[in-house]
Amino acid sequence: MTPVFSAPRRRIAAAIYRYLLRAYPARIRRDQANDMVELFVDLVGEASRRGRVAALTQTLSIWGEAVGRGLQARTARRHHHVVSNSGHDATAGLSMGSVTQDFGYALRSLRRAPGFTLVTTLTLALGIGANSALFAMVDNIMLRPAGTIVDPERVVLLHHGPDGGSFSWPDFEDLTASTASLDATSVVGDFSASVGSAAGAFRVTGALVSDGYLDVFGVPPQLGRVFTPAESEPTGAQPVVIVSDGFWREFLGGEDSVVGSEVRLNGTSYTIVGVTPPGFRGGRLENPPRFWVPAARIGDFMPQLGSGALTKRGWRIFRAVGRLAPEATMAIVQSELSAVAAGLEELDPSSRGVRDFSVSPGSNGALSNDGRVAVMQSSRLLAGVVGLVLLLACLNVANLLLARATGRRSEVAVRAALGASRTRLVRQLLAESLVLSLVGGAVGLTLGLASVPLLSRLAMPTSLDLTVGADSRVLLFAIGLSLVTGVLFGLVPALSASSPDLVSALKASGPATAGSRSPGRLGLRVNARSVLVVGQVALSLVLLSGAGLLIRTLSELEAVDAGFDAANVLTATIDPGLAGIEEQEGLQLFEQLLTTVRAMPGVTAASLTSDLPLDPEGSAMGLYFEGSDDAAAQVDVSQTIVAVDLFGTLGIPVLHGRDFTPADRVDASLAVVVNQSLADRFWPGEEAIGKRLGVSGPSGPWFEVIGVVGDHRQASLREEARPHLFWPMRQIYAMMSGAAKSLVVRTSGDPVEVLPAVRQELARLAPELPLYAVTTLRDWMGETIARERRIATLLTAFAGVALLLAGIGLYGTISYAVAQRRPEIGIRMALGARPHDAVRLVVLHGAGLGVAGIALGLAGSVAAMGLVRSLLFGVSPLDLPTLSVVSLTILATALLASWLPARRAAGTDPLEALESQ
């Protein structure tokens, strides 16, 4: 409705109101007249929407109150009487118009304080943005399938057994033929392949699938077509491939003519029949496939499986996915799967109780089980950290609002004098808090979404390529968090500022500390701001303690004696199976490569190993130990297959006996080298040389121990050396046919300098065999503790921000206390107090707040250390040196934040301080 009390008339009424304000004392008119006139215009404008009579009544009422309360203020100023805070509340009703007015006034008020608005907005943006980024990251990792999938809720995972096991090809065919509730199904088998190109061979990940694969995800190819049933037949499957958008653009030139062209995979030419759309990741976040081939071509990529890969029911090597029919439910699919399993058990009674088919939502497959557990562990830690940062931001902003509210006590008193109730005042002040939180939330959400890739690299245990947008779930979370945050940090200041003593507020020459008690000694008052500062200090100490413990952990891990020399060592992986190289040919390739590499300039030693030190995925084998208590039982022992001179190349000492030599061939006596831990466990107090162990039972064949080497860390720097043995590559290679091997090269200088020559030699010997996972052994060691380093970096950064916020809060509190007590300081100085007395009192007040925060923070650290306990190594969660250094850092920050205002207090001029009153 158009206001009936027109704008020109409101301007005339405002001019009259400004004249009537002359009834107030001059100081109040000088400080508050503009705000009072602005409020008058707002109130009359609101009333005019209810009609001319309402507008006239409101105007006359406020005019009368202006004269009456102005005269009361003059009288009270002379006689120190208290003006009653009663009267008509002209704006008590809650309506859309009043809410709009509240937010409009809040915006104008914050616009007049740009510095305050900027600081609080950025502070809140930090806390809200970090929490929004964490929610977006976990939501995309744990709750949604990866990539551009149509109707993702219809995608399901099919499992064999209670542990989410895989399917054999025959079982999958029977399942597909008997499940009418699934529109499409497909097997999925992950593998790596060598891709031949003019620039040399390189390794990429791929997947073996059946013809319904893209239909499961509802994703048509952007170029070409999907596989046909004929191309997926177990007999006569065609060498065709569908490539990802990224593979097409990065390696194939991105031309539309790619369909129909050929690409060499593991030495075989494959015809490209399709290209998937951008962003399609096959429902996976970890190592998504770069191309897909028919599952029947498994022999090209896993030759060791032989012809039984697609015929034997016991060979469960494929995962299975499906797409629900429009009217189907998970329960219907489960009943069909159970019927299929029962039918297969009837056909094969020996499998009774083993076949247990089940179904689960497809989004659960975005990560492996190990990946999900690791992500949840990291997410809990990160949630605790960003939660503390948000709480710290709220405390800091609440402190700023308390200071701002104290400075606005006379403004609030004027509004109360004009008839505003406490409810309306609280609502108005909360409106400002909500405006700040919503603006901070918008800025924080923008920054948070942009930081998701960095945050995932720093905090997540696995490499995840996340691109997160502001979808409805993330937006709702950010808005909800902003609203809760606005109430959280704004309620206490609003309640504190909304009940002023009208006379003291109207006649005061300066602000007084909000919520304070009557003044005692300088710097010893306890008020809401002090309590908030103590909370900030405590939270900062918790974060700093966690960062300090992780830094100590890194130092302890880096000081661990790994049992080998990582300096000047280059490592790279070679997998003969990627080029379809057979067993004997592969062994010859390795020996030729080693002979050439050892002769290269700058190379002092070179060898091969099946597993690098500190590899958590190392292999183990069941063994029988002749002459030990465990001779009749199979014992699992970790193992490594090595070429000649691995121990010399890695700097692992041979303690007894000898190393392998070229004479340890397949036609020679079977030999094995063990580490000291294995010798001590199975032959304590005895000579290990000459002892025998077997892999096929007590009857042999037996391998003779020819050497004992020093212990080294096999799985990680955190674990002590375990019993371990080494097989000679020439004798045992047949058991590991086609397995990847790590080339290890020790040089006299920078090991990276020999890499081009090594690549050139491998390309000469096997042009389609890629050299991958190239790194130095020292960098490889660094990667084993990369997660701890990343989390320590992240936690240290957040802890530094927390310490800065706490220091700012402490500085602001002390500075405000000094400003408020300036007349008292002037009196003390006039009575003979020396400057260092003022410094001492102020610094002691700051130190007291710091000590109180440290005490509270130490208690909080004890409770919070469970979040990082699993990451610690060689240090206790209650490590005294770490907690001492952190406490001293906090105390030093408190003293510095107090010393700066104390210096200003010491320079107070008594006459100037008193004259200002």
Residue pairs with C-beta under 8 A, 6 or more apart in sequence:
1 49
3 45
3 48
3 49
3 55
4 48
4 51
4 52
4 55
5 44
5 45
5 47
5 48
5 52
5 55
5 56
5 59
10 41
10 44
10 45
10 48
13 40
13 44
13 59
14 37
14 40
14 41
14 44
16 63
17 36
17 37
17 40
17 62
17 63
17 66
18 33
18 37
20 63
20 66
20 67
20 70
21 29
21 33
21 36
21 37
21 66
21 70
22 29
22 70
23 66
23 67
23 70
23 71
23 74
24 66
24 69
24 70
24 73
24 74
24 506
25 73
25 74
25 77
25 506
25 507
27 507
27 509
28 73
28 410
28 414
28 506
28 507
31 410
32 410
32 411
32 414
35 411
35 414
36 66
36 414
36 418
38 108
39 105
39 414
39 415
39 418
40 62
40 418
42 101
42 104
42 105
43 58
43 62
43 90
43 91
43 418
44 55
44 58
44 59
44 62
46 91
46 97
46 98
46 101
47 54
47 55
47 57
47 58
47 59
47 90
48 54
48 55
49 97
58 90
61 88
61 90
61 419
62 90
62 418
62 419
65 87
65 417
65 418
65 419
66 418
69 83
69 417
69 418
72 83
73 83
73 417
73 503
73 506
73 507
75 81
76 82
76 83
76 503
76 506
76 507
77 503
77 507
80 503
81 503
82 501
82 502
82 503
83 417
83 502
83 503
83 506
84 502
85 416
85 417
85 500
85 502
87 419
88 419
89 419
89 420
89 421
89 424
90 418
90 419
90 420
91 98
91 101
91 419
91 420
91 424
92 421
92 423
92 424
94 427
98 424
99 431
102 427
102 428
102 431
103 431
103 434
103 435
105 428
105 431
106 428
106 431
106 432
106 434
106 435
107 435
109 432
110 116
110 117
110 432
110 435
110 436
111 117
113 404
116 400
116 404
117 436
119 400
120 397
120 400
120 401
120 436
120 440
121 436
121 439
121 440
121 443
122 440
122 443
123 393
123 396
123 397
123 440
123 805
124 393
124 394
124 397
124 436
124 437
124 440
124 441
124 444
124 482
124 485
125 440
125 441
125 443
125 444
125 447
126 389
126 393
126 444
126 801
127 386
127 389
127 390
127 391
127 392
127 393
127 394
127 444
127 485
128 390
128 393
128 437
128 440
128 441
128 444
128 445
128 448
128 478
128 481
128 482
128 485
129 443
129 444
129 445
129 446
129 447
129 448
129 451
130 386
130 389
130 390
130 444
130 448
130 798
131 386
131 387
131 390
131 448
131 481
132 441
132 444
132 445
132 448
132 449
132 474
132 477
132 478
132 481
133 386
133 448
133 449
133 451
133 452
133 455
134 379
134 382
134 383
134 386
134 455
135 474
135 477
136 448
136 449
136 452
136 468
136 474
136 477
137 379
137 452
137 455
137 456
137 460
137 466
137 468
138 375
138 379
139 473
139 474
140 146
140 466
140 468
141 285
141 366
141 367
141 375
141 460
141 464
141 466
142 366
142 367
142 372
142 375
142 376
142 379
143 363
144 152
144 363
144 366
145 152
145 155
145 283
145 362
145 363
145 365
145 366
146 281
146 282
146 283
146 284
146 285
146 288
146 366
147 217
147 279
147 280
147 281
147 282
147 283
147 284
147 288
148 219
148 277
148 278
148 279
148 280
149 155
149 217
149 218
149 219
149 280
149 283
149 362
150 217
150 218
150 219
151 218
152 362
152 363
153 361
154 218
154 323
154 324
155 216
155 217
155 283
155 321
155 322
155 323
155 324
155 361
155 362
155 363
156 182
156 321
156 322
156 323
156 324
156 330
156 333
156 359
156 360
156 361
156 362
157 164
157 319
157 320
157 321
157 322
157 359
157 360
157 361
157 362
157 364
157 365
158 167
158 175
158 185
158 320
158 321
158 322
158 337
158 357
158 358
158 359
159 165
159 320
159 357
159 358
159 359
159 360
160 166
160 167
160 171
160 316
160 320
160 355
160 356
160 357
161 354
161 355
161 356
162 356
162 358
164 360
164 369
165 316
166 316
166 317
166 318
166 319
166 320
167 175
167 187
167 316
167 318
167 319
167 320
168 312
168 313
168 314
168 315
168 316
168 317
168 318
169 187
169 234
169 295
169 309
169 310
169 311
169 315
169 318
170 310
170 311
170 312
170 313
171 313
171 316
171 344
171 355
172 185
172 187
172 210
172 318
172 320
174 340
174 343
174 344
175 185
175 320
175 337
175 340
175 357
176 182
176 185
178 336
178 339
178 340
178 343
179 185
179 322
179 333
179 336
179 337
179 340
180 325
180 336
181 324
181 325
181 328
181 329
181 332
181 333
181 336
182 322
182 323
182 324
182 325
182 328
182 333
183 215
183 322
183 323
183 324
183 325
183 326
184 212
184 215
184 216
184 322
184 323
185 210
185 212
185 216
185 320
185 321
185 322
185 323
186 209
186 210
186 211
186 212
186 213
186 215
186 216
186 320
186 321
186 322
187 208
187 209
187 210
187 295
187 318
187 319
187 320
188 207
188 208
188 209
188 213
188 282
188 318
188 319
188 320
188 321
189 207
189 208
189 209
189 295
189 298
189 317
189 318
189 319
190 205
190 206
190 207
190 208
190 287
190 289
191 205
191 206
191 207
191 208
191 301
191 302
192 203
192 204
192 205
192 206
192 301
192 575
192 578
193 203
193 204
193 205
193 206
193 265
193 266
193 291
193 301
193 578
194 201
194 202
194 203
194 265
194 266
194 267
194 575
194 578
194 579
194 768
194 769
194 770
195 201
195 202
195 203
195 204
195 251
195 263
195 264
195 265
195 770
196 263
196 264
196 265
196 267
196 767
196 768
197 251
200 759
200 763
200 767
200 770
201 578
201 579
201 763
201 767
201 768
201 769
201 770
202 770
202 772
203 575
203 578
203 770
203 772
204 247
204 290
204 291
205 287
205 288
205 289
205 290
206 265
206 289
206 290
206 291
206 292
206 293
206 301
207 282
207 289
207 291
207 292
207 293
208 292
208 293
208 294
208 295
208 297
208 298
208 301
208 318
209 227
209 292
209 293
209 294
209 295
210 227
210 232
210 294
210 295
211 226
211 227
211 228
211 229
211 231
211 232
211 294
213 226
213 227
213 292
213 321
214 220
214 221
214 226
214 242
214 276
215 226
215 323
216 321
216 322
216 323
217 280
217 282
217 283
217 323
218 323
219 276
219 277
219 280
220 226
220 277
221 242
221 274
221 275
221 276
221 277
222 245
222 275
222 276
222 277
222 278
223 248
223 256
223 258
223 259
223 274
223 275
224 242
224 259
224 272
224 273
224 274
224 275
225 273
225 274
226 242
226 273
226 274
227 240
227 242
227 273
227 294
230 238
231 237
231 238
231 240
231 294
232 294
232 295
232 296
233 296
234 296
234 310
234 311
235 296
237 294
237 296
237 297
238 271
238 294
239 268
239 269
239 270
239 271
239 293
239 297
239 300
240 270
240 271
240 272
240 273
240 293
240 294
241 263
241 265
241 270
241 271
241 272
241 273
241 291
241 292
241 293
242 272
242 273
242 274
242 275
242 276
242 291
242 292
242 293
243 252
243 258
243 263
243 272
243 274
243 275
243 276
243 290
243 291
243 292
244 275
244 276
244 280
244 288
244 289
244 290
244 291
245 275
245 276
245 277
245 278
245 279
245 280
246 278
246 290
247 290
247 291
248 254
248 258
248 275
252 258
252 261
252 263
252 272
258 272
258 275
259 272
259 273
259 274
259 275
260 271
260 272
260 273
261 271
261 272
262 269
262 270
262 271
262 272
263 269
263 270
263 272
264 270
264 768
265 291
265 293
265 300
265 301
266 300
266 301
266 577
266 578
266 579
266 580
266 768
267 579
267 580
267 768
268 300
268 580
270 293
279 467
281 288
282 288
282 289
282 292
283 321
283 362
283 365
283 366
284 365
284 366
284 367
285 366
285 367
285 371
285 462
285 464
285 465
285 466
286 367
286 368
286 371
286 462
286 463
286 464
287 463
288 465
293 300
293 301
295 310
295 318
296 310
298 305
298 309
298 310
298 317
299 305
299 306
299 307
299 309
300 580
301 577
302 309
302 317
302 577
303 577
303 580
303 738
304 577
304 737
304 738
305 315
305 317
308 315
309 315
309 317
313 344
313 348
313 351
319 365
321 362
321 365
322 333
322 359
324 330
324 333
330 359
330 361
333 359
334 358
334 359
337 357
337 358
337 359
338 357
340 357
341 355
341 356
341 357
344 351
344 355
345 351
345 352
345 353
345 355
364 372
367 375
367 462
371 461
371 462
374 460
374 461
374 462
375 460
375 461
375 462
377 461
377 870
378 459
378 460
378 461
378 791
379 459
380 867
381 459
381 791
381 867
381 868
381 871
382 455
382 459
382 794
384 864
384 867
385 543
385 546
385 794
385 795
385 798
386 798
388 539
388 542
388 543
388 798
388 802
389 543
389 798
389 801
389 802
390 481
390 485
391 539
392 536
392 539
392 540
392 802
392 805
392 806
393 489
393 805
394 485
394 488
394 489
395 489
395 532
395 533
395 535
395 536
395 539
395 809
396 532
396 536
396 805
396 808
396 809
397 436
397 489
398 489
398 490
398 492
398 493
398 532
399 529
399 532
399 533
399 536
399 809
399 812
399 813
400 812
401 432
401 433
401 489
401 490
401 493
401 494
402 492
402 493
402 496
402 497
402 514
402 515
402 528
402 529
402 532
403 514
403 529
403 812
403 816
404 493
405 412
405 429
405 493
405 494
405 496
405 497
405 514
406 497
406 511
406 512
406 513
406 514
406 816
407 511
408 497
409 497
409 500
409 505
409 508
409 511
409 512
409 514
410 505
410 506
410 508
412 425
412 497
412 498
412 500
412 505
413 500
413 501
413 502
413 505
413 506
414 506
415 425
415 428
416 422
416 425
416 500
416 502
417 502
417 506
420 428
422 498
422 499
425 494
425 497
425 498
426 494
426 495
426 498
429 490
429 493
429 494
429 497
429 498
430 486
430 487
430 490
430 491
430 494
432 490
433 486
433 487
433 489
433 490
433 491
433 493
433 494
434 482
434 483
434 486
434 487
434 490
435 486
436 486
436 490
437 482
437 483
437 485
437 486
437 489
437 490
438 479
438 482
438 483
438 486
440 482
440 485
441 478
441 479
441 481
441 482
441 485
442 478
444 478
445 470
445 474
445 475
445 478
448 478
449 468
449 469
449 470
449 474
452 466
452 468
453 465
453 466
453 467
455 794
456 464
456 466
457 463
457 790
458 790
458 791
458 793
458 794
459 790
459 791
459 794
461 787
468 474
492 528
493 514
496 514
496 515
496 528
497 514
504 512
509 916
509 917
510 820
511 820
512 820
513 525
513 527
513 529
513 816
513 817
513 820
514 527
514 528
514 529
515 527
515 528
515 529
516 525
516 527
517 525
517 526
517 527
519 525
519 821
519 824
521 841
522 821
522 824
522 825
522 828
522 838
522 841
522 842
522 845
523 814
523 817
523 821
523 841
523 842
523 844
523 845
523 846
524 845
524 848
525 817
529 813
529 816
530 813
530 849
532 809
533 806
533 809
533 810
533 813
533 849
533 853
534 849
534 852
534 853
534 856
535 853
535 856
536 802
536 805
536 806
536 809
536 810
536 853
537 806
537 810
537 849
537 850
537 852
537 853
537 854
537 856
537 857
537 890
537 894
538 853
538 854
538 856
538 857
538 860
539 802
539 806
539 857
539 860
540 799
540 802
540 803
540 805
540 806
540 853
540 857
540 890
541 853
541 854
541 857
541 858
541 860
541 861
541 886
541 887
541 890
542 857
542 860
542 861
542 864
543 795
543 798
543 799
543 802
543 803
544 799
544 802
544 803
544 886
544 889
544 890
545 857
545 861
545 865
545 882
545 883
545 886
546 795
546 799
546 861
546 864
546 865
546 867
546 868
547 792
547 795
547 796
547 798
547 799
548 879
548 882
548 883
548 885
548 886
549 865
549 868
549 872
549 875
549 877
549 879
549 882
550 788
550 791
550 792
550 795
550 796
550 868
550 871
550 872
551 792
551 796
552 874
552 875
552 879
552 881
552 882
553 788
553 792
553 871
553 872
553 873
553 874
553 875
554 785
554 788
554 789
554 792
556 873
556 874
556 875
557 717
557 718
557 785
557 788
557 873
557 874
558 785
560 713
560 717
562 613
562 614
562 712
562 713
562 717
562 781
563 613
563 652
563 710
563 711
563 712
563 713
563 721
564 613
564 650
564 651
564 652
564 712
565 650
565 651
566 776
566 777
566 778
566 780
566 781
567 778
568 746
568 747
568 748
568 749
568 750
568 751
569 649
569 650
569 744
569 745
569 746
569 747
569 751
569 776
569 777
569 778
570 743
570 744
570 745
570 747
570 751
570 752
570 754
570 755
570 758
570 774
570 775
570 776
570 777
571 612
571 742
571 743
571 744
571 745
571 773
571 774
571 775
571 776
571 777
571 780
572 742
572 743
572 755
572 758
572 771
572 772
572 773
572 774
572 775
573 740
573 741
573 742
573 743
573 771
573 772
573 773
573 774
574 590
574 593
574 740
574 741
574 742
574 743
574 762
574 769
574 771
575 738
575 739
575 740
575 741
575 769
576 585
576 586
576 589
576 738
576 766
576 769
577 738
577 739
577 740
578 768
578 769
578 770
579 766
579 768
579 769
581 589
581 738
581 766
581 769
582 737
583 733
583 734
583 737
583 738
586 733
586 737
586 738
587 729
587 730
587 733
589 765
589 766
589 769
590 608
590 643
590 729
590 741
592 765
593 743
593 761
593 762
593 765
594 606
594 607
594 608
594 643
594 644
596 761
597 603
597 606
597 743
597 745
597 754
597 758
597 761
598 605
598 606
600 754
600 757
600 758
602 747
602 748
602 749
602 753
602 754
603 745
603 746
603 747
603 748
603 754
604 746
604 747
604 748
605 645
605 648
605 649
605 745
605 746
606 645
606 649
606 743
606 744
606 745
606 746
607 642
607 643
607 644
607 645
607 646
607 648
607 649
607 650
607 744
608 642
608 643
608 646
608 729
608 741
608 742
608 743
608 744
609 640
609 641
609 642
609 643
609 646
609 741
609 742
609 744
610 619
610 640
610 641
610 642
610 736
610 739
610 740
610 741
610 742
611 617
611 618
611 619
611 640
611 714
611 742
612 742
612 744
612 777
612 780
613 650
613 712
613 713
613 714
613 777
614 713
614 714
614 715
614 716
614 717
614 780
614 781
614 784
615 714
615 715
616 715
616 716
616 784
618 638
618 639
618 640
618 714
618 715
619 638
619 639
619 640
620 636
620 637
620 638
620 639
621 636
621 637
621 639
621 695
622 634
622 635
622 636
622 695
623 634
623 635
623 636
623 637
623 693
623 694
623 695
623 725
624 630
624 631
624 632
624 633
624 634
624 635
624 693
624 694
624 695
624 696
624 697
624 698
625 631
625 635
625 682
625 691
625 693
626 691
626 692
626 693
626 694
626 698
626 702
627 683
627 691
627 692
628 682
628 683
630 682
631 698
632 698
637 678
637 723
637 724
637 725
638 714
638 715
638 722
638 723
638 724
638 725
639 724
639 725
639 726
639 727
640 724
640 725
640 726
640 727
641 726
641 727
641 728
641 729
641 732
641 733
641 736
641 739
641 741
642 660
642 726
642 727
642 728
642 729
643 660
643 729
644 659
644 660
644 661
644 662
644 664
644 728
645 659
645 660
646 652
646 726
646 744
647 653
647 654
647 659
647 673
647 709
648 659
649 744
649 745
649 746
650 712
650 744
650 746
650 777
652 709
652 710
652 712
653 709
653 710
654 707
654 708
654 709
655 676
655 708
655 709
655 710
656 687
656 688
656 689
656 707
656 708
657 673
657 688
657 689
657 705
657 706
657 707
657 708
658 706
658 707
659 673
659 707
660 671
660 673
660 706
660 707
660 726
660 728
662 730
664 671
664 728
664 730
664 731
665 730
665 731
666 730
666 731
666 734
668 731
669 704
670 701
670 702
670 703
670 704
670 731
671 703
671 704
671 705
671 706
671 728
671 731
672 693
672 703
672 704
672 705
672 706
672 725
672 726
672 727
672 728
673 705
673 706
673 707
673 708
673 709
673 725
673 726
674 688
674 705
674 707
674 708
674 709
674 723
674 724
674 725
674 726
675 708
675 709
675 710
675 711
675 712
675 721
675 723
675 724
675 725
676 708
676 709
676 710
676 711
676 721
677 711
677 721
677 722
677 723
677 724
678 688
678 723
678 724
678 725
679 688
679 705
679 708
681 723
682 691
682 723
683 691
688 705
688 708
689 705
689 706
689 707
689 708
690 704
690 705
691 704
691 705
692 702
692 703
692 704
692 705
693 702
693 703
693 705
693 725
694 700
694 701
694 702
694 703
695 701
695 703
703 727
709 726
711 721
711 724
712 721
713 719
713 720
713 721
714 721
714 722
714 724
715 722
716 784
717 781
717 784
717 785
717 873
718 873
742 773
743 758
743 771
744 777
745 751
745 754
745 758
747 753
747 754
751 776
752 776
755 774
758 771
759 771
762 769
762 771
775 783
782 789
788 871
788 873
791 871
795 868
803 889
803 890
803 893
806 853
806 890
806 893
807 893
807 894
807 896
807 897
808 897
810 846
810 849
810 850
810 893
810 894
810 897
810 898
811 897
811 898
811 900
811 901
813 849
814 842
814 845
814 846
814 897
814 898
814 901
814 902
815 900
815 901
815 904
817 842
817 845
817 901
818 825
818 842
818 901
818 902
818 904
818 905
822 905
822 908
822 913
822 916
823 913
823 914
823 916
823 917
825 838
825 905
825 908
825 913
826 908
826 909
826 910
826 911
826 912
826 913
826 914
827 910
827 913
827 914
828 837
828 838
829 835
829 838
829 908
829 910
829 913
830 910
830 911
830 914
835 906
835 907
836 906
838 902
838 905
838 906
838 908
839 899
839 902
839 903
839 905
839 906
842 898
842 901
842 902
842 905
843 895
843 898
843 899
843 902
845 898
846 894
846 895
846 897
846 898
846 899
846 902
847 891
847 894
847 895
847 898
849 894
850 890
850 891
850 893
850 894
850 895
851 891
851 894
853 890
853 894
854 887
854 890
854 891
857 890
858 883
858 887
861 883
862 877
862 878
865 877
865 878
866 877
868 877
869 877
875 882
